[in-house]
């Protein structure tokens, strides 16, 4: 006997019907919820149940009308309507009908419950699949974001390394540029010195205004300095152009690094976002916005091209620095060798001029001594001439007085003959003395002229020595050293 209120145990003689397909196929799952609105956090207060539950709950339970398919009593067993019942008693169904109706309700209830259980199992499995699919999809997205962050970190490190190397190379090239500018400025002094030396040597006088080895070396020095200045200027222009290339490559690296840092920050933030993170919102239609401008291949190639361009610029800059260093040393050595040649030529010329000056001074001293002696001799000759003239006067006076002897006293005696001979001898002597006097005076004039030439030549040599030794060599003592020419200071 079954207790009242408990359902009867259903016994099925026929096989159980297959459960209806409640859930859609896997291939149609995405299309089934793709356009659905995700649930809101504020729906936590309402328990989740299918829409069929709410629809069924809103209906008022009513008895369904009997239909032809209802497995009720056969028409032959229906109790006929009897209107004559005592005390107004009226019965529509029999007891068997009642039991049969209950059994039918029990079967329908059990079938419905089994279908509900299958539906719940299917829904549980579907919910589990949804959560697993969402977890797997989100995990793959998180994994991809993590890989993306690692890729950005790798390229960031490469960009930082290359940027540091480019900054060091640019600073080294800037230092080389300053050295070139200083070296180019330092060549102005030697150029002006050589030019002034040529101008000062134009002030030499007389025979010393010659095209000597010093002048040749000075002209060569001016050509060498001008050639060095042209090469340094060309190298400086090349360095300035390379500095611009380095700065452009550096700017590209800095811009790319800034973009990488911003992208790393955004992707790291996205990588760290969870379902319970703050700041997550709906952005409807964002998945249909294609704001990308590159693919991973072009993205990596862009940074790789920037690094390659920077490395090429650095290699070119390093070669340029090496060639510039060689040029600085070569020009400094070339200018210094020519400077030494000019100094050696000056030293040799100064020595020759000093020796010539010393010899001139010696000859001038001898000439002056000879002039003094000639003047003394001239004075002696003049005195001798005066003395002879007095003797001639005496002899001629004697002869003149003897011409006044009377008559026969005019005798050509030995005294007369000797007086005549004496006069002739004195005249001859006077002629010889006058010739010696004229010769001495001519020699004195020659000596005086030679003295003047020597004195003028001495002035010329002194002037040349002053120009070469004091002015030119005085300026060339302030010539910049090799360290200054190389631009180290």
Residue, then its C-alpha position, 0 to 999 in steps of 0.5 A: x500500500x502506497x502512502x498518500x502524497x508519495x508518487x507511485x513507482x513507475x514500471x515501464x514495459x516499453x523502451x525509454x525514448x531517446x532524449x531530445x536534443x536540447x543543446x545545439x551542436x558544437x559548430x553552432x555554439x559560437x553562432x548561438x551566443x555570438x550576438x548575445x549580450x554578456x551578463x552583467x555583474x549586477x545580475x548576481x542577485x538573480x539566480x540563473x535559470x533558463x528562460x523556459x523556467x520563467x515562462x513555465x512559472x508565469x503560467x497558471x496550472x490548468x487541466x488540459x482538455x481531453x483529446x482523441x489521443x488521450x489514452x482514457x477509458x474506452x467508449x464502451x466502458x464509459x458509465x452512462x449518464x444517469x439522472x436519477x440518483x438518490x440524494x442528487x449523487x452524480x458520478x462521471x468516472x469509475x474507480x478504474x478510470x481514476x486509478x488509470x488517470x493517476x497512473x497516466x499522470x505518474x508516467x507523464x510526471x516521471x517522463x517530464x522529470x527524466x527529461x528535466x534531469x537530462x536537460x539539467x545534465x546537458x545544461x551543466x555540461x554546456x555551462x562547463x564547456x562554456x567556462x572551459x572554452x572561455x578559460x582556454x580562449x582567455x589563456x591563449x590570448x594571455x599566452x599570446x600577450x605574454x609572448x608579445x611582451x617578451x618580443x617587445x622586451x627583446x627588441x627593447x633591449x636590442x634598441x637600448x644596446x644599439x642606442x647606447x652604442x650610437x650615443x657613444x659613437x656620436x659623442x666620439x665623432x663629436x669630439x673628433x669634430x671639435x679636434x678637427x675644428x681646433x686643428x683647422x683653426x691652429x693651421x691659421x697661425x702657421x699659415x700667417x707666420x709663413x706669409x708674414x715671413x715672406x712679406x718681411x723678407x721682401x724688406x731685405x735690401x740690395x744683394x740680399x734680396x735673393x730667391x734663396x732656399x729659405x724663400x723656396x721652403x717658405x713657399x712650399x710651407x704655404x702650399x703644404x699648409x693650404x693643402x692640409x687646410x683643404x683636406x681638413x675642411x673636406x674631412x670636417x664637412x664629411x664629419x658634419x654630414x656623418x653626424x647628421x646621419x648619426x643623429x637621424x639614426x639615433x632619432x629613429x632608434x629613440x622614436x622606435x624605443x619610445x613606441x616600444x615602451x608605450x606598446x610594452x606598457x599597454x601589452x603588459x597592462x593587458x597581460x595582467x588584466x583578469x576577470x576580477x580586475x578593475x577598469x574593464x568595461x564594454x566597448x561595443x563594436x571594438x572587435x570590428x575596428x581594424x586599427x593595425x598598420x603592420x603584421x609581426x613580420x613587418x613589425x620586426x623588420x621595421x625595428x631590425x631595419x632601424x638597428x641595421x641602419x644604425x649599425x651601418x651608420x656606426x660602422x661608417x662613423x668608426x671608419x671616418x674617425x679612424x681616417x680622420x685620426x690618420x689625417x690629423x696625424x698625417x697633416x701634423x707630421x707633414x706640416x711639422x716636417x716642412x716647418x723643420x725644413x724652413x727652420x733649418x733653411x733659416x738657420x743655414x741662411x742666418x749662419x751664412x749671413x752672419x759669416x758674411x757679416x763677419x768677413x765684411x767687418x774684417x775687410x772693413x776694418x782692414x780697409x779703414x786701416x789702409x785708408x789711414x795709411x794711405x792718408x798718412x802717405x799722402x801727407x808725407x808725399x805732400x810734405x816731400x813735394x813742399x820740401x822739394x819745391x823749396x829746394x827747387x826755388x833755391x836752385x832756380x833762384x841761384x841760377x837766376x842770380x848767376x845770370x846777372x854776372x857781368x861779361x865773362x863772369x857768365x861762365x858755365x862752370x861746375x856750379x852752373x852745371x850742377x845747379x842745372x842738374x839739380x833743377x832737372x833732378x828736382x823737377x823729375x822728383x816733383x813729377x814722380x811725387x805728383x804721380x805718386x800723390x795722384x796714385x795715392x789719392x786715387x787709391x784713397x778714393x777706391x779705398x773710400x768707395x770700397x769702405x762705403x760698399x762694405x759699410x752698406x753691405x754690412x748694413x744690408x747684412x745686419x738688416x737681413x740678420x734682423x729680419x731672419x733672426x729676430x722677426x722671422x725666427x721670433x715668430x716661428x718660435x711661437x709655432x703650435x706644437x704637434x699636440x696642438x695641431x692634432x687638436x688634443x688641447 
